[in-house]
Amino acid sequence: MVRINLKKLISKKDFQAVIKGAISALDAPIAIRNIEGVILLGEDTHPCLYKYPVVLADEVIGYVTGSQKAKFIADLIGYAAQADSDTRTLAMDTLEKYEEVNFLYDFSSKISSCLGVSEVTDLVVTEAKKLIDATNISLMLVNHKIGKLEVISARGKKYNSKTTIGPNVGIAGHILVSGKAEIVNDVLSDPRYVKGNNELRSLICAPLTTQSGTIGVINVSNNQLVNYTAQDLKLLTALASQAAAAIENALLHESKLKEERIKNNLERYLSPHVVQAVIEAKGEISLSPTKRNITVLFSDIRDFTTKCEELPAEKIVLYLNEYFTQMVEVIFSKQGTVNKFVGDMIVAMFGAPSEVADRERKAIETAIDMQRRIEEISIPWIRDNFLTGIGISAGEVVVGNIGSPQHMDYTAIGDEVNIASRLQSIAKGKQILVSDSVYSATKDMFEFKEMGQVIVKGKKKAVKTFEVIYQK
């Protein structure tokens, strides 16, 4: 309620004229007195037969003394005081609403330019500190990995950034579950209060709610007993509403950035369609070691060590990177996965981590395109000196993440991998050799030359081998 000064009220020129006219019309000795009894208007009446209070919202702000007619003047002043109070209250409410709208508009402008979660949360607690009197402000978000609230940003006394609160634990935990903002002006008497490093006496806690649910809470607290009001709660709730939307957007933005980083890293090893499948977890994709039927391709530059002696190391690295760039592009275009680079050797897989239809055919097409792409590279030295031999085999192998807890590689292990490696080792420059399993699956698609039973290193049993005949 707005306080009214009786002396100022009856000093207003227009109202004073009304009062004096009323007293004159009543033709009776009347005096208007303040709460201490001091006469503000009228004449002293001796004896004072009657004393009527001037009341505003159950509070006495003065008196009117005199005859029974003085009651009319007391009521008249009371009506005027109430009207003046209502006008002032309306003006104050209008001003508060203007300030509130102006604050929220300004806050909205600021928060719209924030992209990161920490940037958004820091702004929220900073602005909340300006809005409501507090010694401590903290913003907590749900960590879905542990299912608890944890402090993300705070202002005020030192806080423990590792503090976590579970659902229905403490006041904040209950607000998280209920989704309803609360004022607790006597925290110590609240049975939900869990004492921490900073003892609190009064607080307001508001949920950060989005369409998908409550993602956190914001706490505004004071280490002294204060009387937080419904207006304070209203302002914090409005702030929390905007903050929740901005935080959700920031979380989505960071998630997309993380996904993009993962995608960019994966695309250095997997073809784009396989990367998308891994990210979306669609199709039969597993990175755990498992048996799969795949096709393996080994490609290696003949006499590379000798070639390296002809140029400075920096030039060799430059040429090798250009060669790898071109070869990887070919492999990816046929849905292949680059398993590894070993010196100048490339190992590629078809059928892992996701299934590839006609993997034997695509492996041979890849090998032919790799040989032809070398002839198209704009650097003459690469065209003249990077003569590659390629070996391809197909069958069941173990494929997945293999290694130690400290370091793991996604790779393939098995007899067919070894056969492809050995075939590559005996292939001449520009030659493509395949095992019988690859030949059997593609004999009607390509032209082959039978090489007979070939003894390869590490194998007791000879391997039936075929050369792919293609137009060089």
C-alpha positions as CSV (number, residue, x, y, z in Angstrom):
1,M,0.0,0.0,0.0
2,V,1.2,3.5,-0.8
3,R,1.5,5.7,2.3
4,I,-0.4,9.0,2.2
5,N,0.8,12.2,4.0
6,L,-2.4,13.8,5.4
7,K,-0.8,17.3,5.5
8,K,0.1,17.1,1.8
9,L,-3.3,15.7,0.9
10,I,-5.3,18.5,2.4
11,S,-2.8,21.1,1.2
12,K,-3.7,20.4,-2.4
13,K,-5.3,23.6,-3.6
14,D,-8.5,22.1,-5.2
15,F,-9.1,19.6,-2.4
16,Q,-8.5,22.3,0.3
17,A,-11.1,24.5,-1.3
18,V,-13.6,21.6,-1.2
19,I,-12.9,20.9,2.5
20,K,-13.2,24.5,3.5
21,G,-16.5,24.8,1.5
22,A,-17.8,21.7,3.3
23,I,-16.9,23.0,6.7
24,S,-18.5,26.4,6.0
25,A,-21.7,24.7,4.8
26,L,-21.8,22.6,7.9
27,D,-21.5,25.7,10.0
28,A,-19.8,23.9,12.9
29,P,-16.4,24.2,14.5
30,I,-14.3,21.4,13.0
31,A,-10.5,20.8,13.1
32,I,-8.4,18.3,11.0
33,R,-5.5,16.9,13.0
34,N,-2.6,14.6,12.2
35,I,-1.9,11.4,14.0
36,E,-0.1,13.3,16.8
37,G,-3.2,15.6,17.3
38,V,-1.6,18.7,15.7
39,I,-4.2,20.8,13.9
40,L,-3.6,20.9,10.1
41,L,-6.7,22.8,9.1
42,G,-9.7,24.4,10.9
43,E,-10.0,25.8,14.4
44,D,-9.5,24.4,17.8
45,T,-12.7,23.3,19.5
46,H,-13.1,23.4,23.2
47,P,-14.4,21.2,24.5
48,C,-13.8,18.5,21.8
49,L,-17.1,16.7,21.8
50,Y,-16.3,14.2,19.0
51,K,-13.2,12.7,17.4
52,Y,-13.5,10.8,14.2
53,P,-10.5,8.9,12.6
54,V,-9.5,9.3,9.0
55,V,-8.9,5.8,7.8
56,L,-7.0,4.4,4.8
57,A,-7.0,0.7,4.3
58,D,-7.6,0.0,8.0
59,E,-4.8,2.5,9.0
60,V,-5.6,5.7,10.9
61,I,-3.7,8.6,9.2
62,G,-5.3,11.5,11.2
63,Y,-8.5,12.7,13.0
64,V,-11.3,15.2,12.5
65,T,-12.6,16.7,15.8
66,G,-15.7,18.8,16.5
67,S,-19.4,18.2,16.5
68,Q,-21.1,15.2,15.1
69,K,-21.0,16.9,11.7
70,A,-17.2,16.3,11.8
71,K,-17.8,12.7,10.7
72,F,-18.7,13.8,7.2
73,I,-15.4,15.6,6.9
74,A,-13.5,12.5,8.2
75,D,-15.3,10.3,5.6
76,L,-14.7,12.9,2.8
77,I,-10.9,13.0,3.6
78,G,-10.8,9.2,3.8
79,Y,-12.4,8.8,0.3
80,A,-9.9,11.4,-1.0
81,A,-7.0,9.5,0.6
82,Q,-8.1,6.2,-0.9
83,A,-8.5,7.8,-4.3
84,D,-5.0,9.3,-4.1
85,S,-3.6,6.0,-2.9
86,D,-5.2,4.1,-5.8
87,T,-3.9,6.7,-8.3
88,R,-0.4,6.4,-6.9
89,T,-0.6,2.6,-6.7
90,L,-1.7,2.5,-10.4
91,A,1.2,4.8,-11.3
92,M,3.7,2.6,-9.5
93,D,2.3,-0.6,-11.0
94,T,2.5,1.0,-14.4
95,L,6.0,2.1,-13.8
96,E,7.0,-1.4,-12.5
97,K,5.4,-3.1,-15.5
98,Y,7.2,-0.7,-17.8
99,E,10.5,-1.4,-16.0
100,E,9.8,-5.1,-16.1
101,V,9.0,-5.1,-19.8
102,N,12.0,-2.9,-20.5
103,F,14.3,-5.2,-18.5
104,L,13.0,-8.4,-20.2
105,Y,13.2,-6.7,-23.6
106,D,16.8,-5.7,-22.9
107,F,17.5,-9.2,-21.5
108,S,16.0,-10.8,-24.6
109,S,18.2,-8.7,-26.9
110,K,21.3,-9.7,-24.9
111,I,20.6,-13.4,-24.7
112,S,19.8,-13.7,-28.4
113,S,23.4,-13.0,-29.2
114,C,24.7,-15.8,-26.9
115,L,25.4,-19.2,-28.5
116,G,27.3,-21.3,-25.9
117,V,25.6,-22.7,-22.8
118,S,28.1,-21.2,-20.4
119,E,27.8,-17.8,-22.1
120,V,24.0,-18.0,-21.7
121,T,24.0,-19.2,-18.1
122,D,26.6,-16.5,-17.1
123,L,24.4,-13.8,-18.6
124,V,21.3,-15.2,-16.8
125,V,22.8,-15.1,-13.3
126,T,24.4,-11.7,-13.9
127,E,21.0,-10.2,-15.0
128,A,19.2,-12.0,-12.1
129,K,21.6,-10.3,-9.7
130,K,20.6,-6.9,-11.0
131,L,16.9,-7.8,-10.9
132,I,16.5,-9.1,-7.3
133,D,18.4,-8.4,-4.1
134,A,20.5,-11.5,-3.3
135,T,23.8,-12.6,-1.9
136,N,24.0,-15.7,-3.9
137,I,22.6,-16.8,-7.3
138,S,23.2,-20.1,-9.0
139,L,21.9,-21.8,-12.1
140,M,21.8,-25.6,-12.2
141,L,21.2,-27.8,-15.2
142,V,20.3,-31.5,-15.3
143,N,23.3,-33.7,-16.2
144,H,21.6,-36.6,-17.9
145,K,24.6,-38.9,-17.5
146,I,24.2,-38.9,-13.7
147,G,20.5,-37.8,-13.6
148,K,21.2,-34.9,-11.2
149,L,21.3,-31.1,-11.1
150,E,24.8,-29.6,-11.2
151,V,25.9,-25.9,-10.8
152,I,26.8,-24.4,-14.2
153,S,27.0,-20.7,-13.3
154,A,26.9,-18.7,-10.0
155,R,27.4,-15.3,-8.5
156,G,28.0,-14.4,-4.9
157,K,29.9,-16.3,-2.2
158,K,32.2,-19.1,-3.1
159,Y,30.4,-22.2,-4.2
160,N,31.4,-25.8,-5.0
161,S,31.1,-26.2,-8.8
162,K,31.0,-30.0,-8.3
163,T,27.8,-29.8,-6.2
164,T,25.1,-32.1,-7.5
165,I,21.5,-32.5,-6.3
166,G,19.2,-35.4,-7.2
167,P,15.5,-35.1,-7.9
168,N,13.4,-34.4,-4.8
169,V,16.6,-33.7,-2.8
170,G,16.7,-30.3,-1.2
171,I,14.5,-27.4,-2.2
172,A,16.0,-27.2,-5.7
173,G,15.5,-30.9,-6.3
174,H,11.8,-30.6,-5.3
175,I,11.3,-27.6,-7.7
176,L,12.9,-29.7,-10.5
177,V,10.3,-32.4,-10.0
178,S,7.3,-30.1,-9.4
179,G,8.1,-27.6,-12.1
180,K,6.6,-24.8,-9.9
181,A,8.5,-21.7,-8.7
182,E,8.5,-21.0,-4.9
183,I,9.4,-18.4,-2.4
184,V,10.9,-19.6,0.9
185,N,11.4,-16.7,3.2
186,D,12.5,-18.8,6.1
187,V,14.8,-21.5,4.6
188,L,16.0,-22.9,7.9
189,S,12.4,-23.9,8.9
190,D,11.8,-25.7,5.6
191,P,12.2,-29.5,6.1
192,R,13.4,-29.8,2.5
193,Y,16.5,-27.6,3.1
194,V,19.8,-29.4,2.8
195,K,22.6,-27.3,4.5
196,G,25.6,-26.6,2.3
197,N,28.8,-24.5,2.5
198,N,26.8,-21.3,2.4
199,E,23.9,-21.0,5.0
200,L,20.9,-19.5,3.4
201,R,18.0,-17.8,5.1
202,S,15.7,-16.7,2.3
203,L,15.4,-17.8,-1.4
204,I,13.4,-18.0,-4.5
205,C,13.8,-21.0,-6.8
206,A,12.3,-21.1,-10.3
207,P,12.4,-24.1,-12.8
208,L,13.9,-23.7,-16.2
209,T,11.1,-25.3,-18.3
210,T,10.9,-26.0,-22.0
211,Q,8.4,-27.8,-24.1
212,S,10.3,-31.0,-23.5
213,G,10.4,-30.7,-19.7
214,T,12.3,-29.1,-16.9
215,I,16.0,-28.8,-17.7
216,G,17.2,-27.1,-14.6
217,V,16.6,-24.5,-11.9
218,I,17.7,-21.0,-10.9
219,N,18.2,-20.1,-7.3
220,V,18.2,-16.6,-5.9
221,S,19.1,-16.5,-2.2
222,N,20.1,-14.3,0.7
223,N,22.1,-15.2,3.8
224,Q,19.8,-12.8,5.7
225,L,16.1,-13.0,6.4
226,V,14.4,-11.0,3.7
227,N,10.8,-10.8,2.5
228,Y,10.8,-11.8,-1.1
229,T,7.6,-10.8,-2.7
230,A,5.2,-12.2,-5.3
231,Q,6.5,-9.5,-7.7
232,D,10.1,-10.9,-7.2
233,L,8.8,-14.4,-8.0
234,K,7.0,-13.1,-11.0
235,L,10.1,-11.4,-12.4
236,L,12.4,-14.4,-11.8
237,T,9.8,-16.7,-13.4
238,A,9.7,-14.5,-16.5
239,L,13.5,-14.4,-16.6
240,A,13.7,-18.2,-16.1
241,S,11.2,-18.7,-19.0
242,Q,13.4,-16.8,-21.5
243,A,16.6,-18.4,-20.0
244,A,15.2,-21.9,-20.5
245,A,14.5,-21.3,-24.2
246,A,17.9,-19.8,-24.8
247,I,19.7,-22.6,-22.9
248,E,17.8,-25.2,-24.9
249,N,18.9,-23.5,-28.1
250,A,22.5,-23.3,-26.9
251,L,22.5,-27.0,-26.0
252,L,21.1,-27.9,-29.4
253,H,23.8,-25.6,-31.0
254,E,26.6,-27.3,-29.0
255,S,25.2,-30.7,-29.9
256,K,25.2,-29.9,-33.6
257,L,28.8,-28.5,-33.4
258,K,29.9,-31.7,-31.6
259,E,28.1,-33.9,-34.2
260,E,29.7,-31.9,-36.9
261,R,33.2,-32.4,-35.4
262,I,32.5,-36.1,-35.0
263,K,31.3,-36.2,-38.6
264,N,34.3,-34.4,-39.9
265,N,36.6,-36.7,-38.1
266,L,34.8,-39.8,-39.2
267,E,34.7,-38.6,-42.8
268,R,38.5,-38.8,-42.8
269,Y,38.1,-42.6,-42.5
270,L,34.6,-43.5,-43.7
271,S,32.6,-42.6,-46.7
272,P,30.0,-39.9,-46.2
273,H,27.0,-42.2,-46.3
274,V,28.6,-44.6,-43.7
275,V,29.3,-41.6,-41.5
276,Q,25.7,-40.5,-41.6
277,A,24.6,-44.0,-40.8
278,V,26.9,-44.2,-37.8
279,I,25.7,-40.8,-36.5
280,E,22.0,-41.7,-36.9
281,A,22.6,-45.2,-35.7
282,K,20.6,-46.6,-38.6
283,G,21.2,-49.9,-40.2
284,E,23.3,-52.8,-39.0
285,I,26.3,-50.9,-37.5
286,S,28.5,-52.3,-34.7
287,L,31.9,-51.2,-33.6
288,S,32.3,-54.2,-31.3
289,P,34.5,-57.0,-32.6
290,T,32.3,-59.4,-34.5
291,K,32.5,-61.8,-37.5
292,R,31.5,-60.3,-40.8
293,N,31.8,-61.2,-44.4
294,I,33.7,-58.3,-46.0
295,T,36.0,-57.5,-48.9
296,V,39.5,-56.2,-48.1
297,L,41.7,-54.2,-50.5
298,F,45.4,-53.6,-50.1
299,S,47.2,-51.0,-52.3
300,D,50.9,-50.3,-52.1
301,I,53.4,-48.2,-54.2
302,R,56.1,-50.3,-55.8
303,D,59.7,-49.5,-54.8
304,F,58.5,-46.5,-52.8
305,T,61.6,-46.5,-50.5
306,T,63.9,-46.2,-53.6
307,K,61.7,-43.4,-55.0
308,C,62.0,-41.5,-51.7
309,E,65.7,-41.2,-52.2
310,E,65.2,-39.1,-55.3
311,L,63.5,-36.2,-53.6
312,P,63.6,-34.2,-50.3
313,A,61.4,-35.6,-47.6
314,E,59.2,-32.5,-47.6
315,K,58.4,-33.1,-51.3
316,I,57.7,-36.8,-50.8
317,V,55.2,-36.0,-48.0
318,L,53.6,-33.4,-50.2
319,Y,53.2,-35.9,-53.1
320,L,52.1,-38.7,-50.8
321,N,49.3,-36.5,-49.4
322,E,48.1,-35.6,-52.8
323,Y,48.1,-39.3,-53.8
324,F,46.2,-40.3,-50.6
325,T,43.7,-37.6,-51.2
326,Q,42.9,-38.9,-54.6
327,M,42.8,-42.5,-53.6
328,V,40.5,-41.9,-50.6
329,E,38.1,-40.0,-52.8
330,V,37.9,-43.1,-55.0
331,I,37.4,-45.5,-52.1
332,F,34.6,-43.4,-50.6
333,S,32.8,-43.0,-53.9
334,K,32.4,-46.8,-53.9
335,Q,31.2,-47.0,-50.2
336,G,34.5,-48.2,-49.0
337,T,36.0,-47.6,-45.5
338,V,39.6,-46.6,-45.2
339,N,40.9,-48.9,-42.5
340,K,44.5,-47.5,-42.2
341,F,47.5,-46.1,-43.9
342,V,50.8,-47.9,-43.3
343,G,53.6,-45.9,-44.9
344,D,52.5,-45.6,-48.5
345,M,50.1,-48.6,-48.2
346,I,46.3,-48.1,-48.1
347,V,44.0,-50.7,-46.5
348,A,40.3,-50.4,-47.3
349,M,37.3,-52.5,-46.4
350,F,33.9,-53.0,-48.1
351,G,31.1,-54.2,-45.8
352,A,32.1,-52.7,-42.5
353,P,31.0,-51.0,-40.3
354,S,27.8,-51.2,-42.4
355,E,26.7,-53.7,-45.0
356,V,27.6,-52.9,-48.6
357,A,25.8,-54.6,-51.5
358,D,28.0,-56.1,-54.2
359,R,31.1,-55.4,-52.1
360,E,33.4,-57.6,-54.3
361,R,32.3,-55.7,-57.5
362,K,32.7,-52.4,-55.8
363,A,36.2,-53.3,-54.5
364,I,37.3,-54.2,-58.0
365,E,35.8,-51.1,-59.4
366,T,37.6,-49.1,-56.8
367,A,40.9,-50.8,-57.6
368,I,40.5,-50.0,-61.4
369,D,39.5,-46.4,-60.6
370,M,42.5,-46.0,-58.3
371,Q,44.9,-47.1,-61.0
372,R,43.3,-44.8,-63.6
373,R,43.1,-41.8,-61.1
374,I,46.9,-41.9,-60.7
375,E,47.2,-41.3,-64.5
376,E,45.0,-38.2,-64.1
377,I,46.9,-36.6,-61.2
378,S,48.3,-33.2,-62.4
379,I,51.8,-33.8,-60.9
380,P,54.0,-35.6,-63.5
381,W,56.4,-37.1,-61.0
382,I,53.5,-38.9,-59.3
383,R,52.2,-40.3,-62.6
384,D,55.6,-41.5,-63.5
385,N,56.7,-43.0,-60.2
386,F,53.7,-44.0,-58.1
387,L,53.1,-47.5,-59.7
388,T,50.8,-49.4,-57.4
389,G,50.1,-53.1,-56.9
390,I,46.6,-54.0,-55.5
391,G,45.4,-57.2,-53.8
392,I,41.8,-58.0,-53.0
393,S,40.3,-60.9,-51.0
394,A,36.8,-61.6,-49.5
395,G,35.4,-63.7,-46.7
396,E,34.6,-63.9,-43.0
397,V,36.9,-62.0,-40.7
398,V,36.7,-60.4,-37.2
399,V,36.1,-56.7,-37.5
400,G,35.6,-54.0,-34.9
401,N,37.5,-52.0,-32.2
402,I,40.5,-54.0,-31.3
403,G,43.4,-53.0,-29.0
404,S,44.0,-52.0,-25.4
405,P,41.8,-49.8,-23.1
406,Q,44.3,-47.0,-23.7
407,H,44.2,-47.3,-27.5
408,M,41.9,-49.1,-29.9
409,D,41.7,-49.3,-33.7
410,Y,38.7,-50.2,-35.9
411,T,40.3,-52.9,-38.0
412,A,39.8,-56.4,-39.5
413,I,41.7,-59.6,-38.5
414,G,41.5,-62.9,-40.3
415,D,42.8,-65.1,-43.0
416,E,41.2,-63.1,-45.9
417,V,43.0,-60.0,-44.6
418,N,46.3,-61.8,-44.8
419,I,45.6,-63.1,-48.3
420,A,44.7,-59.6,-49.6
421,S,48.0,-58.4,-48.1
422,R,50.0,-61.1,-49.7
423,L,48.4,-60.7,-53.1
424,Q,49.2,-57.0,-52.9
425,S,52.8,-57.8,-52.1
426,I,53.3,-59.9,-55.3
427,A,51.3,-57.6,-57.6
428,K,53.4,-55.6,-60.0
429,G,52.9,-51.9,-60.7
430,K,49.4,-51.2,-62.2
431,Q,48.4,-54.9,-61.5
432,I,45.3,-56.0,-59.6
433,L,45.2,-59.5,-58.1
434,V,42.2,-61.1,-56.5
435,S,41.5,-64.3,-54.6
436,D,39.2,-67.0,-55.8
437,S,36.4,-65.8,-53.5
438,V,36.4,-62.4,-55.2
439,Y,36.7,-64.0,-58.7
440,S,33.7,-66.3,-58.0
441,A,31.5,-63.4,-57.1
442,T,32.4,-61.2,-60.1
443,K,33.5,-63.5,-62.9
444,D,30.6,-62.4,-65.0
445,M,31.3,-58.7,-64.5
446,F,35.0,-58.3,-65.3
447,E,37.6,-59.9,-67.5
448,F,40.2,-62.0,-65.6
449,K,43.4,-63.8,-66.3
450,E,43.9,-66.9,-64.2
451,M,47.3,-66.9,-62.5
452,G,47.0,-70.4,-61.2
453,Q,47.9,-71.5,-57.7
454,V,50.2,-68.9,-56.1
455,I,52.2,-69.5,-53.0
456,V,52.0,-66.5,-50.8
457,K,54.2,-65.7,-47.8
458,G,52.8,-67.0,-44.5
459,K,50.4,-69.5,-46.2
460,K,51.2,-73.2,-46.5
461,K,48.3,-73.8,-49.0
462,A,48.6,-72.1,-52.4
463,V,46.0,-69.5,-53.2
464,K,44.1,-69.6,-56.5
465,T,44.7,-66.2,-57.9
466,F,43.3,-64.1,-60.8
467,E,44.4,-60.8,-62.4
468,V,41.8,-58.2,-63.3
469,I,42.2,-57.2,-66.9
470,Y,41.2,-53.6,-67.4
471,Q,42.0,-50.9,-70.0
472,K,44.9,-48.9,-68.6
